[in-house]
Amino acid sequence: MPNIKRQKSEAKKILTLEEKARRLRMTKGRYISYRAADNVQRWLESTSVNIIIALLILISVFLIILEFLLPKGPRLTSIEELNDILTWFFCVELTLRGLVARNKKIFFSNYWIDIIAVIPLFRFFRTLRVLRLLRILRLARAATLLLKESGWLSSRLEKHFGSFGFLALTAALLIVCSAVAYLNFERVNPDTAIPISTLGNQVWNSSLLFISGEVVGEIPRTKGGKIVTLLTTLAGLVVFAIMVGTISAAMTNYFKSKMEAHDLQLKDLEQHIIICGYDSKVDIILQELEAAPDVWRRGVVLVAETEKNLFELPLKNKKRLFHLNEDFTKIEILEKAGAAKARTALVLADPGNNLGDQDRDARTVLAALTIEKLNPSIFTCAELISADNASHLKLAGVEEIVSRNNLSAGLFASSAVNEGISGIVSDILSHKEGNYFRKMDLPKDLIGKTFYEATSYFKKELDSLLIAVERVEENGLPDQHVNPSRDYQLNEGDRLTLIIKRNSSICDL
C-alpha cells in the first residue's frame, strides 16, 4: 500500500502544465491565470491577512481623526502621508480582490464602502478634504474581519446581539463622522488644533441630534455645518426607524415565547414521550396524544428538523409540548431529549430532504437502536416503509414495528372484502371521540377467570369490550392473544386490551 501511494504522488508531480490544463479543458495560459487567481484569493482569505487588514484599518481611522484635530504643520503632513501609504495598500488589496473575483457584481456589493473610502486618495478629490472621513466607515469591515476570525466569540455575539450590535456600530460610526465633519466646517482657524474636550462635546451634541433630530447648542454657521446637521438628522431617523422595527420584532418574539412557556424544563421531564421525525401525520398524533390527558400530562418531545411552527397547531395545552429542531439520529440530541428517562419513543419514517425509502428506514433503524441503547426499558414503536428491515429492530429489542406498506395494504384489502371497515378502524384509533383502545393490568378479582367471564364482566360493569390478552412467555417477550377461546384462563401479570367509550369510567383506572 505505501508503494502505491508513493507512485500516485510521483505521478502527480510529473504532470506537465499542458496535461493539467488539458484535464481541466483549458489552454496553458488560461490554466496559469486560473491557478494564480486561485492562489491570490486563498491568500487574501487567509487568517493572517484578514487580521493585518483589520489592524491597518484601525490605525488608518485613528490617523484620520488626528488629521482633523491637528493644526496645519509638519506633524499633520507626516500623518497625512502615512495615511496615504495605508490607503494605497488598501487600493492594491481591493484591486487584487476585484481581479480575482469570479462575480464582479458580488464584489462591488461587498466592498462598495471600501471603494468609496479610497477615492479621496486621488488628486481630483483632495480639495474635498471632508471626504477623507469616509475612511471611518471601514471600521465596520474591520469589526467584521475580527469577528470572522474570532471563532466561538463571533457565534456568541451574533446569537446575543445580532442586528442590535450592527445597528449600534452603524450609529456610533455615523455619530463620530458627523462630529468630526461638523468641527472641520465650523472651525474658525484651520491652523489651530481642535482640543479633545471639544471633540467629546461635539460627539455628545451629535448623539443628541442623531437621537432627537433637534440641534443642541449653537446653530451651525457654515453651509457645510448645516449640511452635516441635516444629514445627521436624516441618518438618525432612518436608523431609529430600523431599530423600532427590530425591537418590535424582538419584543413580539419575547412575549410569544412567554405565552408558550412550559410548566417544566426539558431536563425535568420523566416518563414522557419522544417522537422522532416529522411528516403531516405528526399533527394528528399530537392531537390524539393530547386527547389522552394522563399521557399528555407527562410531556411530549418532538425531535425533528422542520420549519413548521408546531405551536400554531390547535392544541389546548401547548405547555407540555417541546420541540428540538435537530437531527434525531445523533446520540447527544436524544440525550438532550431525555431518552434515558422517557417512557415511550415513536420513531417515524422521516422524509428528510427528499430521502429514498431505504435511507428513511436506515435513519429509523439507527435512531431506534440508539434509543434502546440509552434506555433499554423504554417502549419503542418504529415505523418502517419496508417490512424487510424489521429484523434489525427486533434484534435491538424494539417492542413494536409498524410497516406503513403492510398496514395500508391490509386496510385497503379489508375494505374491499368488508365494506365500511375503514370507518370502524378510524373510530377505534381516534382518542377524540367515539371508541378507542385501552390497555390495563388484569384486575385481581379476575385472576383465574376465563376470557368469557372477563368479557362479560367488562361489558356488564364498564360497558367495554375485551378483545386481547397480553402475556409474557417463557422467553421473556410479550405475546398478544387476540380473541382467545372462551375457556382461556387469565393469569396474574396478564395485560388486557379493551375497546372503551370516550367518556368511560375506565379512563381513570
C-alpha positions in Angstrom: 0.0 0.0 0.0 2.8 2.6 0.8 4.3 1.9 -2.6 1.0 2.6 -4.4 0.6 5.9 -2.6 4.2 6.9 -3.4 3.6 6.0 -7.1 0.4 8.1 -7.1 2.2 11.1 -5.6 5.1 10.8 -8.0 2.6 10.6 -10.9 1.0 13.9 -9.8 4.4 15.6 -9.6 5.4 14.7 -13.1 2.3 16.0 -14.7 3.1 18.9 -17.1 1.3 22.2 -17.2 -0.1 21.1 -20.6 -1.5 17.9 -19.1 -3.1 19.7 -16.1 -4.6 22.3 -18.4 -5.9 19.6 -20.7 -7.6 17.8 -17.9 -9.5 21.0 -16.9 -10.2 21.6 -20.6 -8.2 24.9 -20.6 -5.4 26.4 -22.6 -2.0 26.6 -20.9 -2.2 30.3 -20.5 -5.7 30.2 -19.1 -4.7 27.5 -16.6 -1.8 29.5 -15.3 -4.1 32.5 -14.9 -6.7 30.4 -13.2 -4.2 28.9 -10.7 -2.6 32.3 -10.0 -6.1 33.8 -9.3 -6.9 30.9 -7.0 -3.7 31.3 -5.0 -4.2 35.0 -4.7 -7.8 34.5 -3.5 -6.8 32.0 -0.9 -4.0 34.3 0.3 -6.5 37.2 0.6 -8.9 35.0 2.6 -6.2 33.7 5.0 -6.5 34.4 8.7 -3.2 36.3 8.9 -4.1 38.7 6.0 -7.6 39.4 7.4 -6.1 40.2 10.9 -3.5 42.5 9.3 -6.1 44.3 7.2 -8.3 44.8 10.2 -5.5 46.3 12.3 -4.4 48.6 9.5 -8.0 49.8 9.2 -8.0 50.7 12.9 -4.7 52.5 12.5 -5.9 54.4 9.5 -9.1 55.5 11.2 -7.1 56.7 14.2 -4.9 58.7 11.9 -7.9 60.2 10.1 -9.3 61.6 13.4 -5.8 63.0 14.2 -5.8 64.8 10.8 -8.9 66.7 11.7 -7.8 67.5 15.2 -4.2 68.7 14.5 -3.4 72.2 13.0 -1.5 72.6 9.8 2.1 71.9 10.1 4.8 69.2 9.7 3.1 66.7 12.1 -0.1 66.9 10.1 1.8 66.5 6.8 3.5 63.4 8.2 0.3 61.9 9.4 -1.4 62.5 6.0 1.5 60.9 4.1 1.4 57.9 6.4 -2.3 57.6 5.9 -1.9 57.9 2.2 0.5 55.0 2.3 -2.0 52.9 4.1 -4.7 53.9 1.7 -2.5 52.9 -1.3 -2.2 49.5 0.4 -6.0 49.2 0.6 -6.1 50.2 -3.1 -3.8 47.4 -4.0 -5.8 45.0 -1.9 -9.1 45.9 -3.4 -7.6 45.8 -6.9 -6.4 42.2 -6.3 -9.8 41.2 -4.9 -11.5 42.7 -7.9 -9.3 41.0 -10.3 -9.6 37.5 -8.8 -13.3 37.9 -8.0 -15.3 35.4 -10.1 -18.5 37.5 -9.8 -17.8 41.2 -10.1 -21.3 42.2 -9.1 -20.9 40.4 -5.7 -17.5 42.0 -5.3 -18.9 45.6 -5.7 -21.9 44.8 -3.4 -19.5 43.6 -0.7 -16.8 46.3 -1.0 -18.5 49.4 -2.3 -17.9 51.3 1.0 -14.2 50.4 0.9 -14.0 51.6 -2.7 -15.6 54.9 -1.8 -13.3 55.3 1.2 -10.2 55.2 -1.0 -11.5 57.8 -3.6 -10.1 60.8 -1.7 -6.6 59.5 -2.3 -6.7 60.7 -5.9 -5.7 64.3 -6.6 -9.1 65.3 -8.1 -10.9 64.7 -4.9 -8.3 66.1 -2.5 -9.9 69.6 -2.5 -12.9 68.0 -0.7 -11.0 67.2 2.5 -14.1 66.1 4.3 -14.4 63.1 2.0 -11.5 61.5 3.9 -13.9 60.9 6.7 -15.4 58.2 4.6 -12.5 56.0 5.7 -14.0 55.8 9.1 -16.8 53.7 7.6 -14.2 51.0 7.1 -14.5 50.3 10.8 -17.4 48.1 10.0 -15.2 46.0 7.8 -12.5 45.8 10.5 -15.1 44.6 13.0 -16.4 42.0 10.5 -12.9 40.6 9.8 -12.0 40.4 13.5 -15.3 38.7 14.4 -14.9 36.3 11.4 -11.5 35.2 12.8 -12.6 35.0 16.4 -14.4 31.7 16.0 -16.6 31.0 19.1 -16.8 34.7 20.0 -18.4 35.5 16.7 -21.2 32.9 17.1 -22.0 34.1 20.6 -22.1 37.8 19.6 -24.3 37.0 16.7 -26.6 35.0 18.9 -26.9 37.5 21.7 -26.6 40.8 19.9 -27.3 40.1 16.2 -28.9 43.1 14.4 -28.8 45.2 17.6 -25.0 45.1 17.5 -24.9 46.0 13.8 -27.2 49.0 14.4 -25.2 50.2 17.4 -22.0 50.0 15.4 -23.6 51.9 12.5 -24.9 54.6 14.8 -21.6 55.0 16.5 -19.7 55.4 13.2 -22.2 57.9 11.9 -22.1 60.0 15.1 -18.3 60.1 15.1 -18.2 61.0 11.4 -20.8 63.7 12.0 -18.9 65.2 14.9 -15.5 65.4 13.1 -17.1 66.8 9.9 -19.0 69.4 11.8 -15.9 70.6 13.7 -14.0 70.7 10.4 -16.5 73.0 8.7 -17.2 75.1 11.8 -13.5 75.6 12.8 -12.7 79.3 12.6 -9.0 78.9 12.2 -7.8 75.8 10.3 -4.2 76.4 11.7 -5.2 75.7 15.3 -5.7 72.3 16.8 -9.1 71.0 18.0 -9.0 70.1 21.7 -10.1 66.6 22.7 -12.7 68.1 25.0 -14.2 70.0 22.1 -14.4 66.7 20.1 -16.0 65.0 23.1 -18.6 67.7 23.5 -19.4 67.6 19.8 -19.8 63.8 19.8 -22.3 64.3 22.6 -24.2 67.0 20.7 -24.2 64.9 17.5 -25.5 61.9 19.6 -28.5 64.0 20.8 -29.1 65.4 17.3 -28.9 61.8 16.0 -31.5 60.6 18.5 -33.9 63.6 18.8 -33.5 65.3 15.5 -33.0 68.7 17.2 -29.9 70.8 17.2 -28.3 71.0 20.7 -26.0 74.0 21.3 -25.1 76.6 18.7 -26.7 76.8 15.3 -24.2 75.9 12.5 -22.8 79.0 10.8 -21.4 77.5 7.6 -23.2 75.7 4.8 -21.0 72.6 5.4 -22.1 72.5 9.0 -25.7 72.9 8.1 -25.5 70.1 5.6 -23.8 67.8 8.1 -26.5 68.7 10.6 -29.2 67.8 8.1 -27.6 64.5 7.1 -27.1 63.5 10.7 -30.8 64.2 11.4 -31.8 62.1 8.4 -29.4 59.3 9.3 -30.8 59.2 12.9 -34.4 59.0 11.6 -33.5 56.0 9.3 -31.6 54.1 12.0 -34.3 54.9 14.6 -37.0 53.5 12.2 -35.0 50.3 11.6 -34.3 50.0 15.4 -38.0 50.4 16.2 -38.9 47.6 13.8 -36.1 45.4 15.2 -37.1 46.0 18.8 -40.8 45.4 17.9 -40.0 42.0 16.3 -37.8 41.1 19.3 -40.4 42.0 21.8 -43.1 40.2 19.9 -40.9 37.0 19.9 -40.2 37.5 23.6 -43.9 37.8 24.6 -44.8 34.9 22.3 -42.2 32.7 24.0 -43.6 33.7 27.3 -47.1 32.8 26.2 -45.8 29.5 25.1 -43.7 29.0 28.3 -43.6 25.4 29.6 -44.5 24.3 33.1 -41.4 22.2 33.1 -37.9 22.4 31.7 -36.9 19.8 29.2 -34.3 18.4 31.6 -37.1 17.9 34.3 -39.3 15.5 32.2 -39.7 11.9 33.2 -41.8 9.1 31.8 -42.5 11.3 28.8 -43.0 10.5 25.1 -40.3 11.2 22.4 -41.4 11.5 18.8 -38.5 11.3 16.3 -39.1 12.6 12.8 -41.8 14.7 11.2 -44.4 14.5 8.5 -48.0 15.5 8.1 -49.4 12.8 10.4 -47.4 14.2 13.4 -50.1 16.9 13.7 -52.7 14.3 14.1 -50.6 12.2 16.5 -50.1 15.3 18.8 -53.8 16.0 18.9 -54.5 12.3 19.7 -52.0 12.3 22.5 -53.5 15.4 24.0 -56.8 13.6 24.0 -55.3 11.2 26.5 -54.7 13.5 29.5 -52.6 11.1 31.5 -50.2 10.7 28.6 -50.1 14.4 27.7 -49.5 15.4 31.3 -46.1 13.7 31.3 -44.9 15.7 28.3 -44.1 15.1 24.6 -40.8 15.9 23.0 -40.7 16.2 19.2 -37.2 15.8 17.7 -37.3 16.7 14.1 -35.7 19.1 11.6 -38.8 21.1 10.4 -39.6 24.7 9.7 -43.2 24.4 10.8 -44.2 26.1 14.0 -45.8 23.3 15.9 -47.2 25.8 18.5 -49.7 27.0 15.8 -51.5 23.7 16.0 -55.0 23.7 17.6 -53.7 22.2 20.9 -55.4 23.3 24.1 -52.4 22.7 26.4 -49.2 23.6 24.5 -47.1 23.8 27.6 -46.4 20.1 27.6 -45.0 20.1 24.0 -41.3 20.6 23.5 -39.6 20.8 20.1 -35.9 20.1 19.3 -35.2 21.2 15.8 -32.3 18.8 15.5 -31.2 15.6 13.8 -32.8 12.7 15.8 -30.1 10.2 14.8 -27.5 12.0 16.9 -26.9 10.5 20.3 -26.3 13.9 22.0 -29.7 15.2 20.7 -31.5 12.1 22.0 -29.8 12.5 25.4 -30.9 16.2 25.4 -34.5 15.0 24.7 -34.3 12.8 27.9 -34.3 9.4 26.2 -32.8 7.9 29.3 -35.8 8.9 31.4 -38.6 8.6 28.7 -41.3 6.0 28.8 -42.2 5.8 25.1 -40.4 6.6 21.9 -42.1 6.8 18.5 -39.7 6.8 15.6 -41.3 7.8 12.3 -40.1 7.3 8.8 -39.0 10.9 8.4 -38.9 12.0 4.7 -35.9 14.4 5.4 -34.6 16.2 2.3 -36.4 14.0 -0.3 -34.8 10.8 1.0 -35.4 7.5 -0.6 -37.3 4.7 1.2 -34.2 2.8 2.0 -32.5 5.9 3.5 -35.6 6.7 5.6 -35.7 3.2 7.0 -31.9 3.3 7.7 -32.4 6.5 9.8 -35.3 4.9 11.6 -33.2 1.9 12.5 -30.3 4.0 13.6 -32.5 6.2 15.9 -34.3 3.2 17.4 -31.0 1.3 18.1 -29.6 4.5 19.8 -32.7 4.9 21.9 -32.7 1.3 23.1 -29.1 1.6 24.0 -29.7 4.8 26.0 -32.8 3.3 27.8 -33.3 -0.5 27.5 -36.5 -0.3 29.4 -38.2 2.2 27.1 -41.1 1.2 24.9 -40.1 1.9 21.3 -42.5 1.9 18.3 -40.8 2.3 15.0 -42.3 3.0 11.6 -40.8 1.3 8.5 -41.5 1.8 4.8 -40.4 -1.8 4.1 -41.0 -4.7 6.5 -37.8 -6.3 5.2 -35.8 -4.1 7.7 -37.8 -5.2 10.7 -35.2 -7.9 11.7 -32.7 -5.2 12.7 -35.2 -3.6 15.0 -36.3 -6.9 16.6 -32.7 -7.8 17.4 -32.3 -4.4 19.2 -35.4 -5.1 21.3 -37.8 -2.7 19.7 -41.2 -3.7 21.0 -43.4 -2.6 18.2 -42.9 -2.2 14.5 -45.4 -0.5 12.2 -44.9 -1.2 8.5 -46.6 1.5 6.5 -47.0 -0.5 3.4 -48.4 -3.6 5.1 -50.7 -1.6 7.3 -52.2 0.5 4.5 -52.4 -2.5 2.2 -54.2 -4.6 4.8 -56.7 -1.8 5.4 -57.4 -1.4 1.7 -57.8 -5.2 1.3 -60.1 -5.4 4.3 -62.2 -2.5 3.0 -62.6 -4.4 -0.3 -63.8 -7.6 1.5 -65.7 -5.9 4.3 -67.2 -2.6 3.1 -67.1 0.2 5.7 -64.3 -1.4 7.8 -62.0 1.6 7.4 -64.6 3.8 9.3 -64.6 1.3 12.2 -60.8 1.2 12.3 -60.6 5.1 12.3 -63.1 5.3 15.1 -61.2 2.9 17.3 -57.8 4.5 16.6 -59.0 8.0 17.4 -59.0 9.3 21.0 -61.0 12.4 20.5 -64.4 10.8 20.0 -66.3 7.5 19.8 -64.4 4.4 21.0 -60.7 3.7 21.3 -58.2 1.1 22.5 -57.1 1.0 26.2 -54.6 -1.4 27.9 -54.7 -2.1 31.6 -53.4 -4.7 34.1 -55.6 -7.6 34.9 -57.7 -6.8 38.0 -57.1 -9.1 41.0 -60.7 -10.2 41.0 -60.3 -11.7 37.5 -57.2 -13.8 38.2 -58.0 -17.4 37.4 -61.2 -16.4 35.5 -61.8 -17.4 31.9 -61.7 -15.0 29.0 -65.5 -15.3 28.6 -66.1 -14.4 32.3 -63.8 -11.4 32.0 -65.5 -10.3 28.8 -68.9 -10.5 30.5 -67.6 -8.5 33.5 -66.2 -5.6 31.5 -69.3 -5.4 29.2 -71.7 -5.5 32.1 -69.8 -3.3 34.6 -67.9 -0.9 32.4 -69.6 -1.2 29.0 -66.3 -2.1 27.4 -65.2 -4.8 25.1 -62.3 -7.1 25.9 -60.5 -8.2 22.7 -57.0 -9.4 23.6 -54.7 -10.6 26.4 -51.0 -9.9 26.5 -48.9 -12.5 28.3 -45.2 -12.7 28.9 -44.0 -16.0 27.6 -41.1 -18.2 28.8 -38.6 -16.4 26.6 -39.4 -13.1 28.4 -41.1 -11.5 25.4 -44.8 -10.4 25.5 -47.2 -12.3 23.2 -50.6 -11.0 22.1 -53.5 -13.4 22.2 -56.3 -11.7 20.2 -59.8 -13.0 20.7 -58.6 -16.2 22.5 -61.0 -19.1 23.2 -63.8 -18.6 25.7 -62.1 -21.0 28.2 -58.7 -19.2 28.0 -57.6 -18.8 31.6 -56.3 -15.4 32.8 -53.2 -15.4 35.0 -51.5 -12.9 37.2 -49.4 -10.4 35.3 -51.6 -10.5 32.2 -52.4 -7.2 30.5 -55.8 -6.7 28.8 -56.6 -4.7 25.7 -60.1 -3.3 25.6 -62.3 -1.1 23.4 -63.8 1.6 25.6 -66.1 4.6 25.1 -64.7 8.1 25.1 -66.2 9.0 28.5 -66.0 5.6 30.1 -65.2 5.4 33.8 -62.4 3.0 32.9 -60.3 6.0 31.7 -59.5 6.7 35.3 -58.3 3.2 36.1 
